[in-house]
């Protein structure tokens, strides 16, 4: 299928773009996981791609004994998921894991918590996104043209409250939430055909679903593996919801449900989020024990978790995990140095390469090790305009849509200074691409060449060329203040709104960008905003530009094409992305008499001949192309549009390493050498550390961590 063909292209690429070596990416000394690894120090690499058989005997945590539960053999599926990592070994039960979660909008929105659990996903990525393996589903197959997929879910799966999982839990999400548009949910790209129509789901039996489109859907398995799923749309599509529990909060099943049940922050969000509602069942390895949006979340073992180790131990090993909220980055780093944090993933918690020196001096005192996992990042710290700002302000919008203006901004940015200050000269300078690990960049003959062209296209710094492009547009300094004005003499100010909780290195980068733009005559002004307001106003098309984010990708770009083509409202063309997202619902036929920015949700159609229209057309063709060679050719055309008509987003540094801090007693945590690509933590759709199954992590001395 497409997985094998894509992998063949990756493994036979003659050159590795961005210095990522993919040859022998899943090589190891054995096809089986390590038998033992008491210190988590195995030298074995990658994941087994064939599903492992159920162990002869299943064991459970002693903490579950005497709890009145059914025997463990009855709590797990007939065919449980056996973790496939070559580098893991047999663990020990017990202990607690102390973690921190940085953020100013509360524990409900902390990404580090969501990205920890992969148990709600229908399928799973293996080998840093190079392969797809089973998840909730253990079998899947397609017809000849990949327009129909049959997905079989494990028999005997149970929610954390012991109730059976059936495909009705998926149909509940799809038919009762997504298709009616409740809770602002829209169909994920995987569920929209090349013609823009939604997939048809047909229940064959309690464990089997058929998915049928009016065009081929060749990358469906990869799409089923993306993100952690099971949430409310923040970290990927939801896919599964416990119907037996949640139908009491849905007006279709309970007429007493209030009318505002699915509004932001309303009843549905309070009850349907398993992370904040201890009563809401989940399929993840841990369930919610307690929740306080201000202080944090405590998770406890799910006794019905459907994943086991190769020796038959039901996971997870660790009894309990606490995520304590932190709003001060420096206080968070101090806690790490004091040994009060057992595991910390840097990108989520404002721990960067700038902190390595200080952390290294204190690692013996804090009893921790520092790991560096590759990010797979295509941009590093990013800046991009709202390509759809024309709906808010026609004058500025037309300027932003002029590629010469965006190219001038890119050429004016001194990325070498950014790489030095943020990444300590690690990683590679880049105009900003979709990530050096992207499969199509490694496919011959055009992939490696296009990666280099895109990476270097508007790299700079070249202030003279940037000024010439601004002058070509007609922008000039008419009042002698050092800044250019519009051709009619009106003042020109580029607003850079930013979330008020950004890290100091990111803020320093923004200040550098402001200074760099001054050198080419552009007045750029930073505007602080509350984190909650920032996200809402961006998707509504109200903000001029975006900064302090990053773009990373693994697998085929067609799996999560958000940066390549506007299909998601959080990215560089939010209103046109909203138009695409609503193309299957019929909403685009409504409110045509209203201005795009006043529609519900705000949305606008791409203009004929515009780069977005071209990208969208090519995307619709590519997503239905079953032949991987032909699909690559279509994707390469999309790359060329970004090179010729971009940049639509601007990066600084590609594939810099991420700082991981872990307690020295914590085992089965992989080192860089264990991972197929040395790690890939940047893309949220390949969730880290979820892909490395934290449920198999254990304490070598659990009695000291209870």
ZAMARGU-4260 file (C-alpha; in steps of 0.2 Angstrom, whole numbers, plus 5000, padded with zeros to 4 digits):
<rodrens>
0) 5000/5000/5000 | 5005/5018/5001 | 5015/5016/5017 | 5027/5003/5008 | 5029/5014/4993
5) 5033/5030/5003 | 5045/5021/5013 | 5054/5014/4998 | 5056/5032/4991 | 5063/5037/5008
10) 5075/5023/5009 | 5082/5024/4991 | 5084/5043/4991 | 5102/5047/4985 | 5103/5063/4996
15) 5096/5067/5013 | 5089/5085/5013 | 5094/5095/5028 | 5107/5083/5035 | 5094/5070/5040
20) 5100/5053/5037 | 5087/5041/5033 | 5096/5026/5026 | 5094/5011/5038 | 5082/5022/5048
25) 5074/5007/5056 | 5090/4996/5057 | 5093/4987/5073 | 5102/4972/5079 | 5086/4962/5081
30) 5069/4962/5074 | 5062/4961/5092 | 5062/4973/5107 | 5076/4971/5120 | 5073/4957/5132
35) 5079/4967/5147 | 5084/4985/5149 | 5086/4989/5167 | 5093/5006/5165 | 5084/5011/5149
40) 5101/5010/5140 | 5098/4999/5126 | 5108/5002/5110 | 5094/4995/5099 | 5086/5007/5087
45) 5069/5010/5080 | 5052/5000/5081 | 5047/4983/5074 | 5035/4986/5060 | 5025/4970/5061
50) 5012/4968/5075 | 5018/4958/5089 | 5008/4943/5096 | 4999/4943/5112 | 5011/4936/5126
55) 5007/4919/5133 | 5004/4927/5150 | 4997/4944/5156 | 5002/4952/5172 | 4994/4967/5181
60) 5000/4980/5193 | 5000/4974/5211 | 4991/4991/5215 | 4975/4984/5206 | 4974/4968/5216
65) 4959/4968/5228 | 4951/4983/5219 | 4936/4972/5214 | 4940/4973/5196 | 4938/4958/5183
70) 4953/4948/5180 | 4966/4957/5169 | 4963/4945/5155 | 4945/4951/5154 | 4950/4969/5155
75) 4961/4969/5139 | 4957/4965/5121 | 4958/4948/5114 | 4972/4955/5104 | 4981/4968/5114
80) 4993/4981/5107 | 5011/4975/5111 | 5023/4989/5111 | 5035/4988/5097 | 5051/4998/5102
85) 5067/4988/5100 | 5075/4998/5114 | 5063/4995/5128 | 5064/4981/5141 | 5054/4974/5156
90) 5049/4986/5169 | 5044/4988/5187 | 5027/4993/5193 | 5024/5008/5205 | 5029/5026/5209
95) 5023/5043/5204 | 5030/5054/5190 | 5031/5073/5194 | 5029/5084/5179 | 5027/5103/5175
100) 5016/5111/5162 | 5020/5129/5157 | 5005/5140/5152 | 4994/5155/5156 | 4978/5148/5150
105) 4976/5134/5162 | 4978/5115/5163 | 4964/5112/5151 | 4974/5120/5137 | 4992/5113/5141
110) 4998/5105/5126 | 5012/5095/5136 | 4998/5085/5144 | 4988/5081/5129 | 5004/5076/5119
115) 5008/5063/5132 | 4995/5050/5128 | 4992/5041/5112 | 4979/5029/5117 | 4964/5036/5108
120) 4972/5035/5091 | 4965/5023/5078 | 4982/5020/5071 | 5000/5025/5077 | 5015/5031/5069
125) 5031/5021/5072 | 5050/5025/5068 | 5047/5044/5070 | 5033/5044/5057 | 5041/5033/5044
130) 5029/5019/5047 | 5011/5017/5052 | 5006/5003/5064 | 4990/4997/5073 | 4982/5007/5087
135) 4964/5005/5092 | 4962/4996/5076 | 4972/4980/5072 | 4967/4978/5054 | 4964/4989/5039
140) 4962/4987/5020 | 4957/4996/5005 | 4949/4992/4988 | 4958/4993/4972 | 4957/5012/4970
145) 4958/5016/4989 | 4941/5025/4988 | 4935/5012/5002 | 4944/5007/5017 | 4938/4994/5030
150) 4945/4997/5047 | 4943/4983/5061 | 4945/4988/5079 | 4951/4977/5092 | 4938/4966/5100
155) 4937/4967/5119 | 4942/4986/5120 | 4935/4994/5135 | 4934/5012/5141 | 4942/5016/5157
160) 4926/5014/5166 | 4925/4996/5160 | 4911/4999/5147 | 4914/4991/5129 | 4921/5002/5115
165) 4912/5000/5099 | 4912/5009/5082 | 4896/5018/5088 | 4908/5029/5098 | 4916/5035/5082
170) 4899/5037/5074 | 4893/5047/5089 | 4908/5059/5086 | 4905/5060/5067 | 4886/5060/5065
175) 4881/5069/5081 | 4895/5081/5083 | 4905/5084/5067 | 4891/5084/5053 | 4879/5095/5063
180) 4894/5107/5067 | 4892/5106/5086 | 4906/5113/5097 | 4913/5121/5081 | 4919/5104/5075
185) 4923/5102/5057 | 4927/5086/5047 | 4946/5083/5047 | 4955/5083/5030 | 4955/5064/5030
190) 4936/5064/5030 | 4934/5076/5015 | 4936/5069/4997 | 4945/5077/4983 | 4928/5084/4977
195) 4925/5092/4994 | 4911/5079/5000 | 4912/5071/5017 | 4916/5052/5019 | 4902/5040/5022
200) 4904/5029/5037 | 4895/5012/5037 | 4894/5001/5052 | 4898/4983/5047 | 4897/4976/5065
205) 4902/4982/5082 | 4921/4982/5078 | 4921/4986/5059 | 4918/5002/5050 | 4918/5005/5031
210) 4924/5022/5025 | 4918/5027/5007 | 4923/5042/4997 | 4918/5048/4980 | 4937/5049/4976
215) 4952/5039/4981 | 4959/5042/4999 | 4976/5033/4998 | 4984/5041/5013 | 4970/5037/5025
220) 4980/5025/5037 | 4993/5039/5039 | 4979/5051/5043 | 4972/5039/5056 | 4988/5040/5065
225) 4990/5059/5066 | 4989/5068/5082 | 4984/5061/5099 | 4965/5062/5095 | 4952/5059/5108
230) 4951/5078/5113 | 4940/5092/5108 | 4949/5097/5092 | 4964/5106/5100 | 4977/5092/5097
235) 4970/5084/5081 | 4953/5077/5077 | 4943/5069/5091 | 4938/5053/5082 | 4932/5044/5098
240) 4920/5049/5111 | 4912/5038/5125 | 4894/5038/5119 | 4887/5029/5133 | 4893/5043/5145
245) 4892/5058/5134 | 4874/5056/5127 | 4867/5063/5143 | 4874/5080/5138 | 4868/5080/5120
250) 4851/5087/5116 | 4848/5073/5103 | 4847/5060/5118 | 4842/5072/5132 | 4830/5085/5129
255) 4834/5094/5146 | 4851/5099/5140 | 4852/5118/5139 | 4853/5127/5123 | 4870/5134/5125
260) 4877/5116/5129 | 4891/5117/5115 | 4897/5135/5117 | 4915/5138/5121 | 4918/5134/5139
265) 4901/5127/5141 | 4893/5110/5147 | 4900/5100/5133 | 4918/5105/5135 | 4917/5103/5153
270) 4910/5085/5152 | 4918/5078/5136 | 4936/5082/5140 | 4943/5067/5149 | 4958/5077/5155
275) 4947/5089/5165 | 4933/5078/5170 | 4937/5062/5181 | 4920/5055/5176 | 4923/5055/5157
280) 4930/5038/5152 | 4945/5038/5141 | 4955/5025/5131 | 4972/5032/5136 | 4984/5023/5148
285) 4980/5036/5162 | 4963/5043/5167 | 4959/5059/5176 | 4960/5058/5195 | 4959/5076/5199
290) 4958/5093/5189 | 4961/5111/5194 | 4963/5123/5179 | 4974/5134/5189 | 4985/5121/5198
295) 4986/5106/5187 | 4980/5088/5183 | 4983/5072/5192 | 4982/5056/5181 | 4980/5038/5188
300) 4982/5021/5179 | 4968/5016/5168 | 4965/4998/5174 | 4957/4994/5157 | 4972/5000/5146
305) 4973/4989/5131 | 4992/4990/5129 | 5005/4977/5136 | 5024/4975/5136 | 5032/4961/5127
310) 5033/4951/5143 | 5014/4952/5146 | 5014/4966/5158 | 4999/4977/5157 | 5004/4995/5155
315) 5007/5008/5162 | 5020/5004/5175 | 5020/5020/5184 | 5005/5022/5196 | 5001/5041/5194
320) 5007/5057/5185 | 5005/5074/5191 | 5006/5089/5180 | 5008/5105/5190 | 5004/5122/5181
325) 5018/5135/5180 | 5016/5152/5173 | 5034/5158/5177 | 5047/5150/5165 | 5062/5154/5177
330) 5053/5146/5192 | 5050/5131/5181 | 5069/5129/5177 | 5074/5132/5195 | 5062/5117/5200
335) 5071/5106/5187 | 5088/5111/5194 | 5082/5106/5212 | 5077/5089/5206 | 5058/5093/5208
340) 5054/5088/5190 | 5055/5070/5184 | 5053/5073/5165 | 5052/5089/5155 | 5050/5092/5137
345) 5058/5108/5132 | 5048/5115/5118 | 5032/5114/5128 | 5039/5122/5144 | 5051/5136/5138
350) 5067/5126/5141 | 5078/5129/5126 | 5096/5126/5121 | 5100/5143/5130 | 5097/5134/5146
355) 5108/5119/5143 | 5123/5126/5151 | 5114/5131/5167 | 5105/5114/5168 | 5121/5104/5165
360) 5130/5113/5180 | 5116/5107/5191 | 5112/5089/5184 | 5121/5080/5198 | 5112/5090/5211
365) 5095/5088/5203 | 5099/5069/5198 | 5094/5071/5180 | 5101/5068/5163 | 5099/5080/5148
370) 5094/5072/5131 | 5093/5080/5114 | 5080/5074/5103 | 5079/5080/5085 | 5064/5091/5081
375) 5062/5089/5063 | 5058/5107/5062 | 5056/5116/5046 | 5057/5134/5052 | 5062/5136/5070
380) 5055/5153/5077 | 5043/5159/5063 | 5035/5175/5057 | 5020/5176/5044 | 5007/5187/5038
385) 4989/5184/5038 | 4987/5182/5019 | 4968/5185/5021 | 4970/5202/5030 | 4962/5209/5014
390) 4945/5205/5022 | 4950/5216/5037 | 4959/5230/5028 | 4960/5231/5009 | 4975/5243/5009
395) 4986/5232/5020 | 4979/5216/5013 | 4984/5220/4995 | 5001/5224/5001 | 5003/5208/5010
400) 4997/5198/4995 | 5011/5206/4985 | 5024/5193/4985 | 5038/5206/4983 | 5033/5214/5000
405) 5034/5197/5009 | 5050/5193/5000 | 5057/5210/5005 | 5053/5206/5023 | 5061/5189/5022
410) 5077/5196/5014 | 5078/5209/5028 | 5078/5196/5042 | 5096/5192/5048 | 5093/5174/5052
415) 5111/5171/5057 | 5108/5182/5072 | 5092/5173/5076 | 5101/5156/5075 | 5114/5161/5086
420) 5103/5169/5100 | 5090/5156/5100 | 5098/5140/5094 | 5117/5143/5098 | 5121/5140/5080
425) 5113/5123/5080 | 5102/5118/5065 | 5102/5125/5048 | 5097/5142/5041 | 5081/5142/5031
430) 5069/5153/5023 | 5056/5142/5030 | 5050/5125/5023 | 5038/5111/5029 | 5052/5102/5038
435) 5068/5092/5031 | 5060/5075/5036 | 5046/5077/5024 | 5045/5062/5013 | 5043/5071/4997
440) 5059/5081/5000 | 5068/5064/5000 | 5060/5057/4984 | 5070/5057/4968 | 5073/5066/4956
445) 5066/5083/4962 | 5064/5081/4981 | 5081/5085/4987 | 5084/5099/4974 | 5067/5108/4979
450) 5071/5107/4997 | 5087/5116/4995 | 5079/5129/4983 | 5065/5132/4995 | 5076/5133/5010
455) 5088/5146/5002 | 5075/5155/4991 | 5073/5171/5001 | 5086/5168/5015 | 5096/5184/5015
460) 5101/5195/5024 | 5101/5206/5009 | 5095/5223/5014 | 5099/5231/4997 | 5088/5219/4988
465) 5074/5221/5001 | 5074/5240/4999 | 5074/5238/4980 | 5059/5227/4981 | 5050/5239/4992
470) 5054/5253/4980 | 5048/5243/4966 | 5031/5242/4974 | 5031/5261/4976 | 5034/5262/4995
475) 5046/5276/4999 | 5051/5287/5014 | 5042/5303/5009 | 5043/5312/5026 | 5061/5308/5030
480) 5058/5298/5046 | 5068/5283/5040 | 5052/5273/5037 | 5043/5270/5020 | 5025/5275/5018
485) 5012/5269/5006 | 5012/5276/4988 | 4999/5289/4993 | 5010/5295/5007 | 4999/5287/5021
490) 5009/5279/5036 | 5013/5261/5035 | 5015/5251/5051 | 5016/5232/5052 | 5008/5226/5068
495) 5015/5211/5076 | 5003/5205/5089 | 5010/5192/5101 | 5003/5181/5115 | 5009/5189/5132
500) 5016/5173/5139 | 5030/5170/5126 | 5047/5166/5131 | 5061/5178/5133 | 5071/5171/5119
505) 5056/5172/5107 | 5053/5190/5113 | 5071/5194/5109 | 5070/5187/5092 | 5054/5198/5089
510) 5064/5213/5094 | 5078/5208/5083 | 5065/5207/5069 | 5059/5224/5072 | 5077/5231/5072
515) 5080/5222/5056 | 5065/5229/5047 | 5070/5246/5053 | 5086/5244/5043 | 5076/5242/5027
520) 5064/5256/5031 | 5049/5246/5037 | 5040/5251/5053 | 5036/5236/5063 | 5027/5237/5080
525) 5024/5223/5093 | 5007/5222/5101 | 5004/5211/5116 | 4988/5202/5118 | 4980/5189/5130
530) 4984/5171/5125 | 4965/5167/5123 | 4961/5182/5113 | 4976/5180/5101 | 4970/5163/5095
535) 4952/5168/5093 | 4956/5184/5084 | 4968/5175/5072 | 4956/5162/5066 | 4943/5176/5064
540) 4955/5185/5052 | 4957/5200/5063 | 4976/5200/5066 | 4989/5206/5053 | 5003/5194/5057
545) 5009/5180/5068 | 5025/5176/5077 | 5032/5164/5090 | 5027/5147/5083 | 5036/5134/5072
550) 5033/5122/5058 | 5038/5104/5058 | 5033/5089/5048 | 5037/5071/5046 | 5028/5058/5035
555) 5021/5064/5018 | 5016/5082/5018 | 4999/5076/5012 | 4995/5069/5029 | 4995/5086/5038
560) 4996/5099/5024 | 4992/5114/5035 | 5007/5124/5031 | 5007/5119/5012 | 4989/5123/5008
565) 4976/5132/5019 | 4965/5119/5026 | 4967/5124/5045 | 4962/5141/5052 | 4977/5143/5063
570) 4989/5145/5049 | 4994/5158/5036 | 4977/5160/5027 | 4964/5158/5040 | 4948/5163/5031
575) 4952/5153/5015 | 4956/5138/5026 | 4939/5141/5035 | 4931/5140/5017 | 4939/5124/5014
580) 4935/5116/5031 | 4917/5121/5028 | 4916/5115/5010 | 4908/5098/5015 | 4895/5105/5027
585) 4885/5116/5014 | 4889/5132/5025 | 4898/5140/5011 | 4881/5142/5002 | 4875/5153/5016
590) 4879/5171/5021 | 4885/5176/5004 | 4878/5193/5006 | 4889/5196/5021 | 4907/5202/5021
595) 4919/5187/5023 | 4924/5193/5040 | 4906/5194/5047 | 4901/5177/5042 | 4899/5163/5055
600) 4913/5157/5055 | 4923/5171/5045 | 4928/5163/5029 | 4931/5168/5011 | 4934/5159/4994
605) 4951/5159/4986 | 4952/5170/4971 | 4953/5162/4954 | 4972/5161/4948 | 4978/5166/4966
610) 4992/5155/4973 | 4979/5148/4986 | 4967/5143/4973 | 4981/5134/4963 | 4988/5126/4979
615) 4970/5120/4984 | 4967/5113/4966 | 4984/5103/4967 | 4980/5097/4984 | 4963/5090/4979
620) 4972/5081/4965 | 4986/5075/4976 | 4976/5069/4990 | 4966/5057/4978 | 4981/5051/4969
625) 4985/5033/4973 | 5001/5032/4963 | 5015/5039/4975 | 5026/5044/4960 | 5012/5054/4952
630) 5007/5061/4969 | 5025/5067/4972 | 5025/5076/4956 | 5009/5086/4961 | 5017/5090/4978
635) 5032/5096/4970 | 5022/5108/4960 | 5015/5115/4976 | 5033/5117/4982 | 5037/5127/4967
640) 5022/5139/4970 | 5029/5142/4988 | 5046/5145/4980 | 5040/5157/4966 | 5025/5166/4975
645) 5031/5165/4993 | 5036/5165/5006 | 5019/5163/5014 | 5028/5159/5030 | 5046/5164/5036
650) 5057/5153/5046 | 5074/5155/5054 | 5082/5138/5059 | 5078/5120/5053 | 5080/5104/5063
655) 5088/5111/5079 | 5088/5099/5094 | 5075/5099/5108 | 5080/5099/5126 | 5073/5084/5136
660) 5076/5082/5155 | 5073/5066/5164 | 5077/5059/5181 | 5091/5047/5181 | 5080/5033/5189
665) 5067/5034/5175 | 5070/5020/5163 | 5064/5015/5145 | 5065/5033/5140 | 5074/5033/5123
670) 5090/5041/5120 | 5093/5050/5103 | 5103/5034/5097 | 5087/5023/5100 | 5076/5033/5088
675) 5074/5031/5070 | 5077/5049/5065 | 5085/5054/5081 | 5068/5059/5087 | 5055/5070/5079
680) 5047/5081/5092 | 5041/5096/5082 | 5026/5090/5072 | 5011/5089/5084 | 5004/5076/5072
685) 5018/5064/5077 | 5015/5067/5095 | 5030/5067/5107 | 5033/5059/5119 | 5017/5049/5115
690) 5024/5040/5101 | 5037/5033/5113 | 5024/5026/5124 | 5027/5034/5141 | 5016/5021/5149
695) 5031/5009/5147 | 5042/5021/5157 | 5046/5015/5174 | 5056/5018/5190 | 5071/5007/5193
700) 5068/5011/5212 | 5049/5014/5213 | 5049/5014/5232 | 5059/5031/5231 | 5047/5039/5220
705) 5030/5035/5228
</rodrens>
